[in-house]
Amino acid sequence: MRGIVAIIGRPNVGKSTLFNRLIERRQAIVDDQPGVTRDRNYGICEWNGHKFTVIDTGGYIPEDNSSIPTAIREQVEIAIEEADALLFLVDVKEGLTFDDYSIVEVLRRKKAKNVFLVVNKVDNPARDFLAGEFYSLPHDYFFTISAINGSGTGDLLDQIVRVLPSTTEDDKDTEGQVPKISFVGRPNVGKSSLINALMGRTVNIVSDVPGTTRDAIYTRYRAFGFDYYLVDTAGLRKAKKVKDQIEFYAAIRTIRAIQHSDIVCLVIDATEGLQAQDLHILSLIERHKRGMIILYNKWDLVEKYPNIEKDYIDYTLKRIAPLSDIPILFISATEKIRIYKAMETVKQLFEKRQTLIPTHHLNEVLLPIVKQTPPPSVAGKSIKIKFITQVNASNPSFVFFTNHPKLIPNSYKRFLEKRIREHFGFEGWIISIYFRES
């Protein structure tokens, strides 16, 4: 199976910079402020025909017992246990610190193997000399690098691929084929808790502090016949409430996750109800034409009365109009209420998108409807639709061939969309309709 390499170290030694260099894109947020990375962040590195998974971790702070540093320490220890090799990153500019020694104790306690002691920020001969100070730390391999400009990383990668398990034919890269399911919403609505509940273990940090998740975190979910990437994202707040540069970039990562997803689950806090920001997030999903599901989380905390779910659905559909065919589920991540039903719905949406309606069947169903209710004439010109086909795209897309494509009004386009939904479904999807001249 493909090897796993975890990058660990105290805050601000350059872990995320090295992570981005290894995966060759800016996936992890990089900032001079310590503690930016909190969850484990996963990516794929390819070097000389070898591929392996890289895990970026939060900065390890041994003596801070507040909630976030404690959770980060737990995440780092999970990464150490998962990894086939560890890149223990230290900072030549700062020299050896107490926190570095604390990490050494963790490595001893966990009986870590294939420990690469990597001295970062070595970008001139003087610093190369200073790097010798770190050689006394326990390690299996010793390297000096500069993550920011890449010097030394080639030699490091050469040795990494030597110690990792070989990739078998069954483990060849399938990232492009595995569906990506993103969970988006306002801060603190329970996105991370939901993914943890589905995984049956803590894979993402959960805290009452809004904004705990900052990067888009990908977790492979293989259970009950499902095989997806579950993508945890930063909570999206109104632009005027975004306070700093880090939060801004976190929002960008969330938007990018929506763009790259197959299906997006909008998670809403049921105790607060549908908010204006939820509608804004829904418009982002619609704009990118992703499959979408609305999940009202924390349903166990809502005081129930007869027909409450119908009232929520009716109110939601009224607020999201003209969107009307979106699955709405009521779940509880903490109590595991209907969370697997949510995944079943995800599966149904994905399978429906993959279905191509045979052209002959499409025409047999829709052409009689078009003949009975044709497009209105414009400037004395009669509009005739002659042929229909579905094209392979990221969302259900149909091409109608007609003699006057530019004259068909939007109202008739909406009429055709309704007829397609009536006969072929596509719940949860934006349907694209195009007119071409024939």
C-alpha positions as a Markdown table, in Angstrom:
| # | Residue | x | y | z |
|---|---|---|---|---|
| 1 | Met | 0.0 | 0.0 | 0.0 |
| 2 | Arg | 1.1 | 3.6 | -0.4 |
| 3 | Gly | 3.3 | 4.9 | 2.3 |
| 4 | Ile | 2.4 | 7.7 | 4.7 |
| 5 | Val | 4.8 | 10.5 | 5.8 |
| 6 | Ala | 3.9 | 12.8 | 8.7 |
| 7 | Ile | 5.5 | 16.2 | 9.3 |
| 8 | Ile | 5.8 | 17.1 | 13.0 |
| 9 | Gly | 7.4 | 19.8 | 15.0 |
| 10 | Arg | 6.8 | 22.7 | 17.3 |
| 11 | Pro | 4.9 | 25.8 | 16.0 |
| 12 | Asn | 6.4 | 28.0 | 13.2 |
| 13 | Val | 9.2 | 25.8 | 12.1 |
| 14 | Gly | 7.9 | 25.6 | 8.5 |
| 15 | Lys | 5.9 | 22.4 | 8.5 |
| 16 | Ser | 3.1 | 23.8 | 6.2 |
| 17 | Thr | 5.7 | 25.4 | 3.9 |
| 18 | Leu | 7.4 | 22.0 | 3.5 |
| 19 | Phe | 4.0 | 20.2 | 3.1 |
| 20 | Asn | 3.1 | 22.6 | 0.3 |
| 21 | Arg | 6.5 | 22.1 | -1.4 |
| 22 | Leu | 6.2 | 18.3 | -1.2 |
| 23 | Ile | 2.7 | 18.2 | -2.7 |
| 24 | Glu | 3.6 | 21.0 | -5.2 |
| 25 | Arg | 0.6 | 23.2 | -4.4 |
| 26 | Arg | -0.5 | 25.7 | -1.8 |
| 27 | Gln | -3.0 | 23.5 | 0.1 |
| 28 | Ala | -2.0 | 24.3 | 3.7 |
| 29 | Ile | -2.2 | 27.8 | 5.0 |
| 30 | Val | 1.2 | 29.4 | 5.7 |
| 31 | Asp | 1.6 | 32.4 | 8.0 |
| 32 | Asp | 4.2 | 33.7 | 10.4 |
| 33 | Gln | 1.7 | 33.5 | 13.2 |
| 34 | Pro | 2.2 | 30.2 | 15.2 |
| 35 | Gly | -0.6 | 27.7 | 15.5 |
| 36 | Val | -2.2 | 28.3 | 12.1 |
| 37 | Thr | -2.4 | 24.6 | 11.3 |
| 38 | Arg | -4.6 | 22.8 | 13.7 |
| 39 | Asp | -6.0 | 19.6 | 12.0 |
| 40 | Arg | -4.0 | 17.0 | 10.2 |
| 41 | Asn | -3.9 | 18.0 | 6.5 |
| 42 | Tyr | -3.4 | 15.3 | 3.9 |
| 43 | Gly | -1.8 | 15.5 | 0.4 |
| 44 | Ile | -0.1 | 13.4 | -2.2 |
| 45 | Cys | 3.6 | 13.7 | -3.1 |
| 46 | Glu | 5.0 | 12.2 | -6.3 |
| 47 | Trp | 8.7 | 11.7 | -6.6 |
| 48 | Asn | 10.5 | 9.8 | -9.4 |
| 49 | Gly | 7.5 | 7.6 | -10.1 |
| 50 | His | 6.7 | 7.0 | -6.4 |
| 51 | Lys | 3.6 | 8.4 | -4.7 |
| 52 | Phe | 3.0 | 8.7 | -1.0 |
| 53 | Thr | 0.7 | 10.5 | 1.4 |
| 54 | Val | 2.0 | 13.5 | 3.3 |
| 55 | Ile | 0.4 | 14.6 | 6.6 |
| 56 | Asp | 0.8 | 18.2 | 7.8 |
| 57 | Thr | 0.2 | 18.6 | 11.6 |
| 58 | Gly | -0.3 | 21.4 | 14.0 |
| 59 | Gly | 2.5 | 22.8 | 16.1 |
| 60 | Tyr | 3.2 | 20.7 | 19.2 |
| 61 | Ile | 3.1 | 22.7 | 22.4 |
| 62 | Pro | 3.7 | 20.4 | 25.4 |
| 63 | Glu | 2.7 | 22.5 | 28.4 |
| 64 | Asp | -0.4 | 24.4 | 27.2 |
| 65 | Asn | -3.4 | 22.6 | 28.5 |
| 66 | Ser | -6.1 | 24.8 | 26.9 |
| 67 | Ser | -8.5 | 23.1 | 24.6 |
| 68 | Ile | -6.9 | 23.8 | 21.1 |
| 69 | Pro | -3.3 | 22.9 | 22.0 |
| 70 | Thr | -4.4 | 19.7 | 23.8 |
| 71 | Ala | -6.4 | 18.7 | 20.7 |
| 72 | Ile | -3.5 | 19.5 | 18.5 |
| 73 | Arg | -1.2 | 17.2 | 20.6 |
| 74 | Glu | -3.8 | 14.4 | 20.2 |
| 75 | Gln | -3.8 | 14.9 | 16.4 |
| 76 | Val | 0.0 | 14.9 | 16.2 |
| 77 | Glu | 0.1 | 11.6 | 18.1 |
| 78 | Ile | -2.5 | 10.1 | 15.7 |
| 79 | Ala | -0.3 | 11.2 | 12.8 |
| 80 | Ile | 2.8 | 9.6 | 14.4 |
| 81 | Glu | 0.9 | 6.3 | 14.8 |
| 82 | Glu | -0.4 | 6.4 | 11.2 |
| 83 | Ala | 2.9 | 7.2 | 9.5 |
| 84 | Asp | 5.5 | 4.9 | 8.0 |
| 85 | Ala | 8.1 | 7.7 | 8.2 |
| 86 | Leu | 8.3 | 11.0 | 10.3 |
| 87 | Leu | 9.8 | 14.3 | 9.3 |
| 88 | Phe | 10.7 | 15.8 | 12.6 |
| 89 | Leu | 11.2 | 19.4 | 11.5 |
| 90 | Val | 13.3 | 21.8 | 13.6 |
| 91 | Asp | 14.3 | 25.5 | 13.0 |
| 92 | Val | 18.1 | 26.3 | 12.7 |
| 93 | Lys | 17.4 | 30.0 | 13.3 |
| 94 | Glu | 15.8 | 29.3 | 16.7 |
| 95 | Gly | 18.2 | 26.5 | 17.7 |
| 96 | Leu | 17.3 | 23.6 | 20.1 |
| 97 | Thr | 14.3 | 24.3 | 22.4 |
| 98 | Phe | 12.5 | 22.7 | 25.3 |
| 99 | Asp | 9.6 | 21.9 | 22.9 |
| 100 | Asp | 11.9 | 20.0 | 20.6 |
| 101 | Tyr | 13.1 | 17.8 | 23.4 |
| 102 | Ser | 9.4 | 17.2 | 24.4 |
| 103 | Ile | 8.7 | 15.9 | 20.9 |
| 104 | Val | 11.7 | 13.6 | 21.2 |
| 105 | Glu | 10.0 | 12.1 | 24.3 |
| 106 | Val | 6.8 | 11.5 | 22.4 |
| 107 | Leu | 8.7 | 9.8 | 19.6 |
| 108 | Arg | 10.4 | 7.5 | 22.2 |
| 109 | Arg | 7.1 | 6.8 | 23.9 |
| 110 | Lys | 5.4 | 5.9 | 20.6 |
| 111 | Lys | 8.4 | 3.9 | 19.4 |
| 112 | Ala | 8.4 | 5.9 | 16.2 |
| 113 | Lys | 10.4 | 4.4 | 13.3 |
| 114 | Asn | 12.0 | 6.0 | 10.2 |
| 115 | Val | 12.5 | 9.3 | 11.9 |
| 116 | Phe | 14.0 | 11.9 | 9.6 |
| 117 | Leu | 15.5 | 14.8 | 11.6 |
| 118 | Val | 15.0 | 17.7 | 9.2 |
| 119 | Val | 16.7 | 21.0 | 10.0 |
| 120 | Asn | 14.8 | 23.7 | 8.2 |
| 121 | Lys | 15.7 | 27.3 | 7.1 |
| 122 | Val | 19.3 | 26.3 | 6.2 |
| 123 | Asp | 19.7 | 28.6 | 3.2 |
| 124 | Asn | 23.4 | 29.6 | 3.6 |
| 125 | Pro | 26.7 | 28.0 | 4.7 |
| 126 | Ala | 26.7 | 29.7 | 8.1 |
| 127 | Arg | 23.4 | 28.1 | 8.9 |
| 128 | Asp | 24.6 | 24.8 | 7.6 |
| 129 | Phe | 27.3 | 24.9 | 10.3 |
| 130 | Leu | 24.7 | 25.7 | 13.0 |
| 131 | Ala | 22.6 | 22.7 | 12.0 |
| 132 | Gly | 25.2 | 20.4 | 13.7 |
| 133 | Glu | 23.7 | 21.4 | 17.0 |
| 134 | Phe | 20.7 | 19.2 | 16.3 |
| 135 | Tyr | 22.6 | 16.0 | 15.5 |
| 136 | Ser | 22.5 | 14.9 | 19.1 |
| 137 | Leu | 18.7 | 14.4 | 18.8 |
| 138 | Pro | 17.7 | 10.8 | 18.2 |
| 139 | His | 17.1 | 10.1 | 14.5 |
| 140 | Asp | 17.4 | 7.5 | 11.8 |
| 141 | Tyr | 18.2 | 10.0 | 9.0 |
| 142 | Phe | 19.5 | 13.6 | 9.1 |
| 143 | Phe | 18.9 | 16.3 | 6.5 |
| 144 | Thr | 19.3 | 20.0 | 6.2 |
| 145 | Ile | 16.9 | 21.9 | 3.9 |
| 146 | Ser | 15.2 | 25.2 | 3.1 |
| 147 | Ala | 11.5 | 24.5 | 2.6 |
| 148 | Ile | 10.9 | 28.0 | 1.3 |
| 149 | Asn | 13.3 | 27.7 | -1.6 |
| 150 | Gly | 13.5 | 23.9 | -1.9 |
| 151 | Ser | 17.2 | 23.4 | -1.4 |
| 152 | Gly | 17.9 | 19.9 | 0.1 |
| 153 | Thr | 14.4 | 18.6 | -0.5 |
| 154 | Gly | 15.4 | 16.4 | -3.5 |
| 155 | Asp | 18.0 | 14.5 | -1.4 |
| 156 | Leu | 15.4 | 14.2 | 1.4 |
| 157 | Leu | 12.8 | 12.8 | -1.0 |
| 158 | Asp | 15.2 | 10.3 | -2.5 |
| 159 | Gln | 15.7 | 8.8 | 1.0 |
| 160 | Ile | 12.0 | 8.9 | 1.9 |
| 161 | Val | 11.0 | 6.8 | -1.1 |
| 162 | Arg | 13.7 | 4.3 | -0.2 |
| 163 | Val | 12.2 | 3.5 | 3.2 |
| 164 | Leu | 8.5 | 3.5 | 2.3 |
| 165 | Pro | 6.6 | 0.4 | 1.4 |
| 166 | Ser | 6.3 | -0.2 | -2.3 |
| 167 | Thr | 3.1 | 0.8 | -4.1 |
| 168 | Thr | 1.3 | -2.2 | -5.5 |
| 169 | Glu | -0.9 | -2.3 | -8.7 |
| 170 | Asp | -4.0 | -2.3 | -6.5 |
| 171 | Asp | -2.9 | 0.9 | -4.7 |
| 172 | Lys | -2.3 | 3.0 | -7.8 |
| 173 | Asp | -3.7 | 6.5 | -7.5 |
| 174 | Thr | -7.5 | 6.8 | -7.6 |
| 175 | Glu | -7.9 | 10.2 | -6.1 |
| 176 | Gly | -9.4 | 11.5 | -9.4 |
| 177 | Gln | -11.9 | 8.7 | -9.4 |
| 178 | Val | -13.0 | 8.7 | -5.7 |
| 179 | Pro | -16.0 | 11.1 | -5.2 |
| 180 | Lys | -15.3 | 14.1 | -2.9 |
| 181 | Ile | -18.1 | 15.0 | -0.5 |
| 182 | Ser | -17.6 | 18.4 | 1.1 |
| 183 | Phe | -19.3 | 19.5 | 4.3 |
| 184 | Val | -19.8 | 23.3 | 4.4 |
| 185 | Gly | -21.6 | 25.8 | 6.5 |
| 186 | Arg | -21.3 | 28.6 | 9.1 |
| 187 | Pro | -18.8 | 28.1 | 11.9 |
| 188 | Asn | -19.6 | 25.7 | 14.7 |
| 189 | Val | -22.6 | 24.0 | 13.1 |
| 190 | Gly | -21.0 | 20.5 | 13.6 |
| 191 | Lys | -19.2 | 19.7 | 10.4 |
| 192 | Ser | -16.1 | 18.2 | 12.1 |
| 193 | Ser | -18.3 | 16.3 | 14.6 |
| 194 | Leu | -20.3 | 14.8 | 11.7 |
| 195 | Ile | -17.2 | 13.5 | 9.9 |
| 196 | Asn | -15.9 | 12.1 | 13.2 |
| 197 | Ala | -19.2 | 10.4 | 13.8 |
| 198 | Leu | -19.1 | 8.8 | 10.3 |
| 199 | Met | -15.5 | 7.7 | 10.8 |
| 200 | Gly | -16.2 | 6.3 | 14.2 |
| 201 | Arg | -13.1 | 8.1 | 15.6 |
| 202 | Thr | -11.6 | 11.5 | 16.0 |
| 203 | Val | -10.1 | 12.6 | 12.7 |
| 204 | Asn | -10.8 | 16.3 | 13.0 |
| 205 | Ile | -10.5 | 18.6 | 15.9 |
| 206 | Val | -13.8 | 19.6 | 17.5 |
| 207 | Ser | -14.1 | 22.6 | 19.7 |
| 208 | Asp | -16.8 | 25.1 | 20.8 |
| 209 | Val | -14.4 | 27.8 | 19.6 |
| 210 | Pro | -15.7 | 29.0 | 16.2 |
| 211 | Gly | -13.1 | 28.8 | 13.4 |
| 212 | Thr | -11.2 | 25.8 | 14.8 |
| 213 | Thr | -11.1 | 24.2 | 11.3 |
| 214 | Arg | -9.1 | 26.3 | 8.9 |
| 215 | Asp | -7.8 | 24.1 | 6.1 |
| 216 | Ala | -10.0 | 21.9 | 4.0 |
| 217 | Ile | -9.3 | 18.4 | 5.4 |
| 218 | Tyr | -9.7 | 15.3 | 3.3 |
| 219 | Thr | -10.5 | 12.0 | 4.9 |
| 220 | Arg | -11.0 | 8.7 | 3.0 |
| 221 | Tyr | -14.2 | 7.0 | 4.1 |
| 222 | Arg | -14.6 | 3.3 | 3.3 |
| 223 | Ala | -17.5 | 1.7 | 5.2 |
| 224 | Phe | -20.9 | 0.2 | 4.5 |
| 225 | Gly | -20.2 | 0.0 | 0.8 |
| 226 | Phe | -19.2 | 3.7 | 0.5 |
| 227 | Asp | -15.8 | 4.9 | -0.8 |
| 228 | Tyr | -15.6 | 8.7 | -0.6 |
| 229 | Tyr | -13.3 | 11.5 | 0.5 |
| 230 | Leu | -15.1 | 13.4 | 3.2 |
| 231 | Val | -13.9 | 17.0 | 3.2 |
| 232 | Asp | -14.2 | 19.1 | 6.4 |
| 233 | Thr | -14.0 | 22.8 | 5.7 |
| 234 | Ala | -13.7 | 26.1 | 7.6 |
| 235 | Gly | -16.9 | 27.8 | 8.6 |
| 236 | Leu | -17.9 | 30.5 | 6.3 |
| 237 | Arg | -18.8 | 33.8 | 7.9 |
| 238 | Lys | -20.1 | 37.0 | 6.4 |
| 239 | Ala | -17.2 | 38.9 | 4.7 |
| 240 | Lys | -17.5 | 41.9 | 7.1 |
| 241 | Lys | -16.9 | 39.5 | 10.0 |
| 242 | Val | -13.7 | 38.0 | 8.6 |
| 243 | Lys | -11.2 | 39.4 | 11.0 |
| 244 | Asp | -7.8 | 38.4 | 9.7 |
| 245 | Gln | -5.8 | 37.2 | 6.8 |
| 246 | Ile | -5.7 | 33.6 | 8.0 |
| 247 | Glu | -9.5 | 33.4 | 8.2 |
| 248 | Phe | -9.7 | 35.0 | 4.7 |
| 249 | Tyr | -7.5 | 32.3 | 3.2 |
| 250 | Ala | -9.5 | 29.6 | 5.1 |
| 251 | Ala | -12.6 | 30.9 | 3.4 |
| 252 | Ile | -10.8 | 30.6 | 0.0 |
| 253 | Arg | -9.9 | 27.0 | 0.8 |
| 254 | Thr | -13.5 | 26.3 | 1.5 |
| 255 | Ile | -14.7 | 27.8 | -1.8 |
| 256 | Arg | -12.0 | 25.8 | -3.6 |
| 257 | Ala | -13.2 | 22.6 | -1.9 |
| 258 | Ile | -16.7 | 23.3 | -3.2 |
| 259 | Gln | -15.3 | 23.8 | -6.7 |
| 260 | His | -13.5 | 20.4 | -6.5 |
| 261 | Ser | -16.3 | 18.5 | -4.9 |
| 262 | Asp | -18.8 | 16.1 | -6.5 |
| 263 | Ile | -21.5 | 16.7 | -3.8 |
| 264 | Val | -21.7 | 19.4 | -1.2 |
| 265 | Cys | -23.6 | 19.0 | 2.1 |
| 266 | Leu | -24.7 | 22.3 | 3.6 |
| 267 | Val | -24.8 | 21.7 | 7.4 |
| 268 | Ile | -27.1 | 24.0 | 9.3 |
| 269 | Asp | -27.5 | 24.4 | 13.0 |
| 270 | Ala | -31.1 | 23.3 | 13.6 |
| 271 | Thr | -31.3 | 25.2 | 16.9 |
| 272 | Glu | -30.6 | 28.5 | 15.0 |
| 273 | Gly | -32.5 | 27.7 | 11.8 |
| 274 | Leu | -31.8 | 28.9 | 8.3 |
| 275 | Gln | -29.7 | 32.1 | 8.2 |
| 276 | Ala | -28.9 | 34.6 | 5.5 |
| 277 | Gln | -25.3 | 33.3 | 5.4 |
| 278 | Asp | -26.6 | 29.7 | 4.8 |
| 279 | Leu | -28.4 | 31.1 | 1.7 |
| 280 | His | -25.2 | 32.7 | 0.5 |
| 281 | Ile | -23.3 | 29.4 | 0.9 |
| 282 | Leu | -26.1 | 27.6 | -1.0 |
| 283 | Ser | -25.7 | 30.2 | -3.8 |
| 284 | Leu | -22.0 | 29.3 | -4.0 |
| 285 | Ile | -22.8 | 25.6 | -4.4 |
| 286 | Glu | -25.4 | 26.5 | -7.0 |
| 287 | Arg | -23.0 | 28.7 | -8.9 |
| 288 | His | -20.5 | 25.8 | -9.2 |
| 289 | Lys | -23.3 | 23.4 | -10.1 |
| 290 | Arg | -22.4 | 20.8 | -7.5 |
| 291 | Gly | -24.8 | 18.2 | -6.2 |
| 292 | Met | -26.3 | 19.5 | -2.9 |
| 293 | Ile | -27.9 | 18.2 | 0.3 |
| 294 | Ile | -29.2 | 20.3 | 3.2 |
| 295 | Leu | -28.5 | 18.7 | 6.6 |
| 296 | Tyr | -30.1 | 20.3 | 9.7 |
| 297 | Asn | -27.7 | 19.1 | 12.4 |
| 298 | Lys | -28.3 | 19.1 | 16.2 |
| 299 | Trp | -31.8 | 17.9 | 15.7 |
| 300 | Asp | -31.7 | 16.2 | 19.1 |
| 301 | Leu | -31.6 | 19.7 | 20.7 |
| 302 | Val | -34.7 | 21.0 | 18.9 |
| 303 | Glu | -38.0 | 20.9 | 20.9 |
| 304 | Lys | -40.3 | 18.7 | 18.8 |
| 305 | Tyr | -44.0 | 19.2 | 18.0 |
| 306 | Pro | -46.3 | 17.5 | 15.4 |
| 307 | Asn | -45.3 | 18.1 | 11.8 |
| 308 | Ile | -42.1 | 20.0 | 12.8 |
| 309 | Glu | -40.1 | 18.5 | 10.0 |
| 310 | Lys | -42.7 | 19.5 | 7.4 |
| 311 | Asp | -42.7 | 23.0 | 8.7 |
| 312 | Tyr | -38.9 | 23.2 | 8.5 |
| 313 | Ile | -39.0 | 21.8 | 4.9 |
| 314 | Asp | -41.7 | 24.2 | 3.8 |
| 315 | Tyr | -39.9 | 27.2 | 5.2 |
| 316 | Thr | -36.6 | 26.1 | 3.8 |
| 317 | Leu | -38.0 | 25.6 | 0.3 |
| 318 | Lys | -39.7 | 29.0 | 0.5 |
| 319 | Arg | -36.4 | 30.7 | 1.4 |
| 320 | Ile | -34.2 | 28.9 | -1.2 |
| 321 | Ala | -36.7 | 29.4 | -4.1 |
| 322 | Pro | -36.4 | 29.0 | -7.1 |
| 323 | Leu | -34.3 | 25.9 | -5.9 |
| 324 | Ser | -36.9 | 23.3 | -5.1 |
| 325 | Asp | -35.6 | 19.8 | -5.5 |
| 326 | Ile | -33.0 | 19.6 | -2.8 |
| 327 | Pro | -32.9 | 16.7 | -0.3 |
| 328 | Ile | -33.4 | 18.0 | 3.3 |
| 329 | Leu | -32.5 | 15.7 | 6.2 |
| 330 | Phe | -32.6 | 16.2 | 10.0 |
| 331 | Ile | -29.6 | 14.7 | 11.7 |
| 332 | Ser | -27.6 | 14.7 | 14.9 |
| 333 | Ala | -23.8 | 14.1 | 14.7 |
| 334 | Thr | -23.4 | 13.6 | 18.4 |
| 335 | Glu | -26.3 | 11.1 | 18.7 |
| 336 | Lys | -25.6 | 9.6 | 15.2 |
| 337 | Ile | -29.2 | 10.2 | 14.2 |
| 338 | Arg | -29.7 | 9.7 | 10.4 |
| 339 | Ile | -26.0 | 10.3 | 9.6 |
| 340 | Tyr | -25.9 | 7.1 | 7.6 |
| 341 | Lys | -29.1 | 8.1 | 5.8 |
| 342 | Ala | -27.3 | 11.2 | 4.8 |
| 343 | Met | -24.6 | 9.0 | 3.2 |
| 344 | Glu | -27.2 | 6.9 | 1.4 |
| 345 | Thr | -28.6 | 10.1 | 0.0 |
| 346 | Val | -25.1 | 11.2 | -1.1 |
| 347 | Lys | -24.7 | 7.8 | -2.9 |
| 348 | Gln | -28.1 | 8.2 | -4.6 |
| 349 | Leu | -27.2 | 11.6 | -5.9 |
| 350 | Phe | -23.8 | 10.5 | -7.1 |
| 351 | Glu | -25.2 | 7.5 | -8.9 |
| 352 | Lys | -27.9 | 9.6 | -10.5 |
| 353 | Arg | -25.3 | 12.0 | -11.9 |
| 354 | Gln | -23.4 | 9.1 | -13.5 |
| 355 | Thr | -26.5 | 7.9 | -15.3 |
| 356 | Leu | -26.8 | 8.9 | -18.9 |
| 357 | Ile | -30.3 | 8.7 | -20.3 |
| 358 | Pro | -30.3 | 6.9 | -23.7 |
| 359 | Thr | -30.9 | 9.5 | -26.4 |
| 360 | His | -33.8 | 7.6 | -28.0 |
| 361 | His | -35.6 | 7.4 | -24.6 |
| 362 | Leu | -35.0 | 11.1 | -23.9 |
| 363 | Asn | -36.6 | 12.0 | -27.3 |
| 364 | Glu | -39.5 | 9.5 | -26.9 |
| 365 | Val | -40.4 | 11.2 | -23.6 |
| 366 | Leu | -39.7 | 14.9 | -24.2 |
| 367 | Leu | -40.5 | 15.5 | -27.9 |
| 368 | Pro | -44.2 | 14.8 | -27.5 |
| 369 | Ile | -44.3 | 17.2 | -24.5 |
| 370 | Val | -42.5 | 19.8 | -26.7 |
| 371 | Lys | -45.0 | 19.2 | -29.5 |
| 372 | Gln | -48.0 | 19.6 | -27.2 |
| 373 | Thr | -46.5 | 22.8 | -25.6 |
| 374 | Pro | -44.1 | 24.3 | -28.1 |
| 375 | Pro | -42.0 | 27.4 | -27.4 |
| 376 | Pro | -43.9 | 30.7 | -28.1 |
| 377 | Ser | -43.3 | 32.3 | -31.5 |
| 378 | Val | -41.1 | 35.4 | -31.5 |
| 379 | Ala | -41.5 | 38.1 | -34.2 |
| 380 | Gly | -43.6 | 35.8 | -36.3 |
| 381 | Lys | -41.0 | 33.1 | -36.2 |
| 382 | Ser | -42.1 | 29.6 | -35.3 |
| 383 | Ile | -39.6 | 27.8 | -33.0 |
| 384 | Lys | -39.2 | 24.0 | -33.4 |
| 385 | Ile | -37.2 | 21.7 | -31.2 |
| 386 | Lys | -36.0 | 18.7 | -33.3 |
| 387 | Phe | -33.7 | 16.6 | -31.2 |
| 388 | Ile | -32.5 | 16.2 | -27.6 |
| 389 | Thr | -29.4 | 14.6 | -26.1 |
| 390 | Gln | -27.7 | 14.5 | -22.7 |
| 391 | Val | -24.0 | 15.4 | -22.6 |
| 392 | Asn | -21.5 | 14.0 | -20.1 |
| 393 | Ala | -20.7 | 16.9 | -17.7 |
| 394 | Ser | -20.1 | 17.5 | -14.0 |
| 395 | Asn | -23.9 | 18.1 | -13.6 |
| 396 | Pro | -26.9 | 16.8 | -15.6 |
| 397 | Ser | -26.7 | 18.7 | -18.9 |
| 398 | Phe | -29.0 | 18.5 | -21.9 |
| 399 | Val | -28.8 | 20.0 | -25.4 |
| 400 | Phe | -31.9 | 20.9 | -27.3 |
| 401 | Phe | -31.4 | 21.3 | -31.1 |
| 402 | Thr | -33.7 | 23.9 | -32.6 |
| 403 | Asn | -34.0 | 26.3 | -35.6 |
| 404 | His | -33.9 | 29.5 | -33.4 |
| 405 | Pro | -31.8 | 28.8 | -30.3 |
| 406 | Lys | -31.4 | 32.5 | -29.3 |
| 407 | Leu | -35.2 | 33.1 | -29.3 |
| 408 | Ile | -36.2 | 30.6 | -26.7 |
| 409 | Pro | -37.2 | 32.5 | -23.5 |
| 410 | Asn | -36.0 | 31.6 | -19.9 |
| 411 | Ser | -39.5 | 30.8 | -18.9 |
| 412 | Tyr | -39.6 | 27.9 | -21.5 |
| 413 | Lys | -36.2 | 26.8 | -20.3 |
| 414 | Arg | -37.7 | 26.5 | -16.8 |
| 415 | Phe | -40.6 | 24.6 | -18.2 |
| 416 | Leu | -38.3 | 22.0 | -19.8 |
| 417 | Glu | -36.3 | 21.6 | -16.6 |
| 418 | Lys | -39.5 | 20.8 | -14.7 |
| 419 | Arg | -40.5 | 18.2 | -17.3 |
| 420 | Ile | -37.0 | 16.6 | -17.1 |
| 421 | Arg | -37.2 | 16.4 | -13.3 |
| 422 | Glu | -40.8 | 15.0 | -13.4 |
| 423 | His | -39.7 | 12.1 | -15.7 |
| 424 | Phe | -36.0 | 11.5 | -14.8 |
| 425 | Gly | -35.4 | 12.8 | -11.3 |
| 426 | Phe | -32.0 | 14.5 | -10.6 |
| 427 | Glu | -33.0 | 15.5 | -7.1 |
| 428 | Gly | -30.2 | 17.6 | -5.6 |
| 429 | Trp | -28.7 | 18.7 | -8.9 |
| 430 | Ile | -28.6 | 21.9 | -10.9 |
| 431 | Ile | -29.8 | 20.9 | -14.4 |
| 432 | Ser | -28.1 | 22.8 | -17.3 |
| 433 | Ile | -30.1 | 23.2 | -20.5 |
| 434 | Tyr | -28.4 | 24.4 | -23.7 |
| 435 | Phe | -29.9 | 25.3 | -27.1 |
| 436 | Arg | -28.0 | 24.6 | -30.3 |
| 437 | Glu | -29.0 | 25.4 | -33.9 |
| 438 | Ser | -29.8 | 22.6 | -36.3 |
